[in-house]
Amino acid sequence: MKRHFINIILRAILLGMAAVTMLLSPSCKSNELKDQILVLTQQRVLMANERDSLFRLLEARQVEYDTLTASYNALSESNRELLQRIRNLQAGYSARGAQIKKAESEKVELNGIIASQARKNDSLVSEISDREDRIAVLNQVIESKKAENSDLAEVIRKKDSRIEADSLKEVARLRQPKENGFVNIFGFSGGFGLGARVPEYNARVIGFDNIFGYQVDRHFLGGVGIGLRAYNGGLGIPLFLGFRYSPVPRSTGLNPFIAADGGLEFFPESMKNTSIFIQPALGLQKALGPKTSLKISVGSLTVGKMPNSNKSRATFLTVKGAVSFSGKNGPLFRQ
């Protein structure tokens, strides 16, 4: 269309040039010139009409071009959207393909597991059959043993009676107070001298001691003791062995006992005068609780040579009060 429009413009230019040439030529006659001018004028009108037609056609083509451009742009946008959808679909297809491959792999694995379980089931069926046969044999054995059980039931009944009797005896034994274990005896004592009294040490004595003992059985207790004695002339530190014997142990009320203590006595003022002593006694004891008892005794205390004394020994009449404490696993006292 643009080429046609250019051809029309070129024609108009050529016609104009021809008209100018004719006007400038002296040989042209006036009538011919008028005719030619008239013809040219008509051609110009035709060309003007054709030009208007071309302009209208151009405008129509421009509208069509704009419409096509808009459509092309819309199609381009749609194409881009379609391309994006295609990419999304391709990505989804790829993911779906991976899922399908994974599912196929899992399917193969499950098929293998199912096959293994099927083999195990076959093995279990065979084992169940074997066990049913064995159960049948065991049922026969059980039937044969039932006859023996009737004989054993009487034996078991007798043994149960014996066990019940033994259990009652054991319970009765366990209810008895425990007879052995560690015992701690803490006591205070005091006394006055017998015979000749040397003012330095022989007149009187007051002291306390503690025996770490062990109750061997219902009658006998032995242990190691240490204490402190205050004589009228100075201090003495006894380190001794202590023994207690109860002829009637742990009965209710007051129980008699015999005490015998003996060992070494150290005098801090004169360590070279370390002496041997013995302290026998008779007493009574009373349970204050399952783990505690009170002891009162009367006896004598005989000590070897005292410091600053010419006598070979000194003897005192003593009275002693003590409290016994049993350990956690020690003996129990009857109240």
C-alpha positions as CSV (number, residue, x, y, z in Angstrom):
1,M,0.0,0.0,0.0
2,K,2.9,2.4,0.7
3,R,4.3,1.6,-2.7
4,H,1.0,2.5,-4.4
5,F,0.8,5.8,-2.5
6,I,4.4,6.7,-3.6
7,N,3.5,5.9,-7.3
8,I,0.6,8.3,-7.1
9,I,2.8,11.1,-5.7
10,L,5.4,10.5,-8.4
11,R,2.6,10.8,-11.1
12,A,1.4,14.1,-9.7
13,I,5.0,15.4,-9.7
14,L,5.5,14.4,-13.3
15,L,2.2,15.9,-14.4
16,G,3.1,19.2,-12.7
17,M,6.5,19.2,-14.4
18,A,4.8,18.5,-17.8
19,A,2.3,21.4,-17.3
20,V,5.1,23.8,-16.4
21,T,7.0,22.7,-19.5
22,M,4.0,23.3,-21.7
23,L,3.4,26.8,-20.2
24,L,7.0,27.8,-20.8
25,S,7.1,26.4,-24.3
26,P,6.4,29.2,-27.0
27,S,5.3,26.8,-29.6
28,C,2.2,25.7,-27.7
29,K,-1.0,27.2,-28.8
30,S,-3.4,28.7,-26.3
31,N,-6.3,26.4,-27.0
32,E,-4.2,23.3,-26.8
33,L,-2.8,24.7,-23.6
34,K,-6.2,25.2,-22.2
35,D,-7.3,21.7,-23.1
36,Q,-4.2,20.3,-21.6
37,I,-4.7,22.4,-18.4
38,L,-8.3,21.2,-18.3
39,V,-7.2,17.6,-18.6
40,L,-4.6,18.1,-16.0
41,T,-7.1,19.7,-13.7
42,Q,-9.4,16.7,-14.1
43,Q,-6.5,14.4,-13.5
44,R,-5.6,16.4,-10.4
45,V,-9.2,16.1,-9.1
46,L,-9.1,12.4,-9.8
47,M,-5.7,12.1,-8.1
48,A,-7.1,14.2,-5.1
49,N,-10.0,11.9,-4.9
50,E,-7.8,8.9,-5.1
51,R,-5.5,10.4,-2.5
52,D,-8.5,10.9,-0.1
53,S,-9.5,7.3,-0.8
54,L,-5.9,6.3,0.0
55,F,-5.9,8.3,3.2
56,R,-9.2,6.7,4.3
57,L,-7.8,3.3,3.4
58,L,-4.6,4.2,5.4
59,E,-6.7,5.2,8.4
60,A,-8.7,2.0,8.1
61,R,-5.4,0.0,7.8
62,Q,-4.0,2.0,10.8
63,V,-7.0,1.0,12.9
64,E,-6.6,-2.6,11.8
65,Y,-2.9,-2.3,12.5
66,D,-3.6,-1.0,16.0
67,T,-6.1,-3.7,16.6
68,L,-3.7,-6.3,15.4
69,T,-1.0,-4.8,17.6
70,A,-3.3,-4.9,20.7
71,S,-4.2,-8.5,19.8
72,Y,-0.6,-9.4,19.4
73,N,0.3,-7.9,22.8
74,A,-2.6,-9.7,24.4
75,L,-1.5,-12.9,22.6
76,S,2.1,-12.3,23.8
77,E,0.9,-11.9,27.4
78,S,-1.3,-15.1,27.1
79,N,1.7,-16.8,25.5
80,R,3.9,-15.8,28.5
81,E,1.3,-17.1,30.9
82,L,1.0,-20.3,28.9
83,L,4.8,-20.7,28.9
84,Q,4.8,-20.2,32.7
85,R,2.0,-22.7,33.1
86,I,3.9,-25.1,30.8
87,R,7.0,-24.7,33.0
88,N,4.9,-25.3,36.1
89,L,3.4,-28.3,34.6
90,Q,6.8,-29.6,33.5
91,A,8.1,-29.0,37.1
92,G,5.1,-30.8,38.5
93,Y,5.5,-33.6,36.0
94,S,9.2,-33.9,37.0
95,A,8.2,-34.0,40.7
96,R,5.4,-36.5,39.9
97,G,7.9,-38.6,38.0
98,A,10.2,-38.6,41.0
99,Q,7.3,-39.6,43.2
100,I,6.3,-42.3,40.8
101,K,9.9,-43.6,40.8
102,K,9.9,-43.5,44.6
103,A,6.6,-45.3,44.7
104,E,7.8,-47.9,42.3
105,S,10.9,-48.4,44.4
106,E,8.8,-48.7,47.6
107,K,6.5,-51.1,45.7
108,V,9.5,-53.3,44.8
109,E,10.6,-53.2,48.4
110,L,7.1,-54.0,49.7
111,N,6.9,-56.9,47.2
112,G,10.1,-58.2,48.7
113,I,8.8,-57.9,52.2
114,I,5.6,-59.6,51.3
115,A,7.5,-62.4,49.7
116,S,9.6,-62.7,52.8
117,Q,6.5,-62.7,55.0
118,A,4.9,-65.3,52.8
119,R,8.0,-67.5,53.2
120,K,7.8,-67.0,57.0
121,N,4.1,-67.8,57.0
122,D,4.8,-71.0,55.2
123,S,7.5,-71.8,57.8
124,L,5.1,-70.9,60.7
125,V,2.4,-73.1,59.2
126,S,4.9,-76.0,59.2
127,E,6.0,-75.2,62.7
128,I,2.4,-74.9,63.9
129,S,1.7,-78.3,62.5
130,D,4.7,-79.8,64.2
131,R,3.7,-78.2,67.5
132,E,0.2,-79.5,67.2
133,D,1.6,-83.0,66.9
134,R,3.8,-82.3,69.9
135,I,0.8,-80.9,71.9
136,A,-1.1,-84.1,71.1
137,V,1.8,-86.1,72.5
138,L,2.0,-83.8,75.5
139,N,-1.7,-84.2,76.1
140,Q,-1.2,-88.0,76.3
141,V,1.6,-87.4,78.7
142,I,-0.6,-85.1,80.8
143,E,-3.3,-87.7,81.0
144,S,-0.8,-90.2,82.2
145,K,0.6,-87.7,84.8
146,K,-2.9,-86.9,86.2
147,A,-2.9,-90.4,87.6
148,E,0.4,-89.7,89.3
149,N,-0.8,-86.4,90.6
150,S,-3.6,-88.0,92.6
151,D,-0.9,-89.9,94.5
152,L,1.4,-86.8,94.8
153,A,-1.5,-84.7,96.1
154,E,-1.6,-86.6,99.4
155,V,2.2,-86.2,99.7
156,I,2.0,-82.5,99.0
157,R,-0.8,-82.1,101.5
158,K,1.4,-83.7,104.2
159,K,4.4,-81.5,103.2
160,D,2.2,-78.4,103.3
161,S,1.1,-79.3,106.8
162,R,4.7,-79.7,107.8
163,I,5.7,-76.5,106.1
164,E,2.9,-74.6,107.8
165,A,3.9,-76.0,111.2
166,D,7.6,-75.1,110.5
167,S,6.5,-71.6,109.4
168,L,4.5,-71.0,112.6
169,K,7.6,-72.1,114.6
170,E,9.8,-69.7,112.5
171,V,7.3,-66.8,113.1
172,A,7.3,-67.5,116.8
173,R,11.1,-67.6,116.7
174,L,11.3,-64.3,114.8
175,R,9.0,-62.7,117.2
176,Q,11.4,-63.4,120.0
177,P,13.7,-60.4,120.9
178,K,17.0,-60.4,119.1
179,E,19.7,-61.8,121.3
180,N,22.9,-60.5,119.9
181,G,24.4,-57.3,118.6
182,F,26.3,-54.2,119.6
183,V,25.5,-52.5,122.9
184,N,26.8,-49.2,124.3
185,I,26.8,-48.9,128.2
186,F,27.3,-45.4,129.7
187,G,27.6,-45.2,133.5
188,F,28.3,-43.0,136.5
189,S,29.9,-44.3,139.6
190,G,31.0,-43.1,143.0
191,G,32.5,-44.7,146.1
192,F,34.6,-44.3,149.3
193,G,37.8,-45.9,150.3
194,L,38.0,-48.9,152.6
195,G,40.8,-49.5,155.1
196,A,43.5,-47.0,155.6
197,R,42.8,-43.8,153.7
198,V,45.7,-41.8,152.3
199,P,44.4,-38.3,151.8
200,E,45.9,-38.0,148.3
201,Y,44.0,-40.8,146.5
202,N,42.3,-43.3,148.8
203,A,39.5,-41.4,150.4
204,R,36.8,-41.2,147.7
205,V,36.3,-41.6,143.9
206,I,33.7,-40.3,141.4
207,G,33.8,-41.1,137.7
208,F,32.1,-42.1,134.5
209,D,32.9,-44.6,131.8
210,N,31.6,-46.0,128.6
211,I,31.8,-49.6,127.4
212,F,31.6,-50.5,123.7
213,G,30.2,-54.0,124.0
214,Y,28.8,-56.9,122.0
215,Q,25.9,-59.1,123.3
216,V,27.1,-62.6,122.4
217,D,23.9,-64.4,123.5
218,R,21.1,-64.1,126.0
219,H,23.5,-64.3,128.9
220,F,26.9,-62.9,128.1
221,L,28.2,-59.5,127.0
222,G,31.8,-58.3,126.5
223,G,33.4,-55.1,125.4
224,V,36.1,-52.5,125.8
225,G,35.7,-49.5,128.0
226,I,37.3,-46.1,128.7
227,G,36.5,-43.5,131.3
228,L,37.6,-40.8,133.8
229,R,37.8,-41.0,137.6
230,A,38.3,-38.2,140.0
231,Y,40.0,-39.2,143.2
232,N,40.4,-36.9,146.1
233,G,44.1,-36.6,145.1
234,G,43.9,-36.4,141.3
235,L,42.5,-37.9,138.1
236,G,42.7,-41.4,136.7
237,I,42.0,-42.6,133.2
238,P,40.9,-46.3,133.1
239,L,41.2,-48.4,129.9
240,F,39.7,-51.8,130.5
241,L,37.7,-54.9,129.4
242,G,34.2,-55.2,130.7
243,F,32.0,-58.3,131.0
244,R,28.4,-58.7,131.9
245,Y,26.6,-62.0,132.7
246,S,22.8,-62.3,133.2
247,P,21.6,-65.6,134.6
248,V,17.9,-64.8,133.9
249,P,18.2,-62.5,130.8
250,R,15.5,-60.1,129.5
251,S,12.6,-61.3,131.5
252,T,10.0,-58.9,132.6
253,G,10.7,-56.8,135.7
254,L,14.1,-56.6,137.3
255,N,16.8,-58.9,136.1
256,P,20.0,-59.6,138.1
257,F,23.5,-59.5,136.4
258,I,27.1,-59.9,137.4
259,A,29.7,-57.3,136.2
260,A,33.5,-57.8,136.0
261,D,35.7,-55.0,134.7
262,G,39.5,-54.9,134.7
263,G,42.4,-53.2,133.0
264,L,44.9,-50.4,133.3
265,E,44.5,-47.0,134.9
266,F,46.7,-44.1,133.9
267,F,47.3,-41.1,136.2
268,P,48.1,-37.9,134.2
269,E,50.1,-36.4,137.1
270,S,52.4,-39.4,137.3
271,M,52.4,-41.6,134.2
272,K,55.0,-43.9,135.7
273,N,52.5,-45.0,138.4
274,T,50.2,-46.7,135.8
275,S,48.3,-49.4,137.8
276,I,46.1,-52.4,137.2
277,F,42.6,-52.4,138.6
278,I,39.6,-54.8,138.9
279,Q,36.0,-53.8,139.6
280,P,33.5,-56.7,140.2
281,A,29.9,-55.9,140.9
282,L,26.4,-57.3,141.4
283,G,23.3,-55.4,140.0
284,L,19.8,-55.3,138.7
285,Q,18.7,-54.1,135.3
286,K,15.3,-52.9,134.0
287,A,14.2,-52.5,130.4
288,L,13.1,-49.0,129.6
289,G,12.3,-49.7,126.0
290,P,13.1,-52.2,123.2
291,K,16.6,-50.7,122.8
292,T,17.2,-49.2,126.2
293,S,17.7,-50.5,129.7
294,L,18.8,-49.1,133.1
295,K,21.4,-50.8,135.3
296,I,22.2,-50.3,139.0
297,S,25.1,-52.2,140.6
298,V,27.1,-52.3,143.9
299,G,30.7,-53.5,143.9
300,S,34.3,-52.8,144.8
301,L,37.1,-51.1,143.0
302,T,40.7,-52.3,143.7
303,V,43.5,-50.3,142.2
304,G,47.2,-51.1,142.4
305,K,49.7,-48.6,143.7
306,M,48.5,-45.0,143.7
307,P,50.6,-41.9,143.2
308,N,52.1,-40.6,146.4
309,S,51.1,-43.7,148.3
310,N,53.1,-46.3,150.1
311,K,50.3,-48.8,150.0
312,S,50.4,-51.6,147.4
313,R,46.8,-51.1,146.5
314,A,43.6,-49.1,147.3
315,T,40.1,-50.5,147.6
316,F,36.8,-48.6,147.3
317,L,33.1,-49.6,147.8
318,T,31.3,-48.3,144.8
319,V,27.7,-47.7,143.5
320,K,27.2,-47.4,139.8
321,G,24.3,-46.4,137.6
322,A,24.4,-47.1,133.8
323,V,22.2,-46.9,130.8
324,S,22.5,-49.4,127.9
325,F,21.7,-48.5,124.3
326,S,21.4,-51.2,121.6
327,G,22.6,-50.4,118.1
328,K,20.4,-50.4,115.0
329,N,20.9,-54.1,114.6
330,G,21.5,-54.7,118.3
331,P,19.6,-56.9,120.7
332,L,16.1,-56.1,122.0
333,F,15.1,-55.9,125.6
334,R,11.8,-57.2,127.0
335,Q,9.8,-54.7,128.9
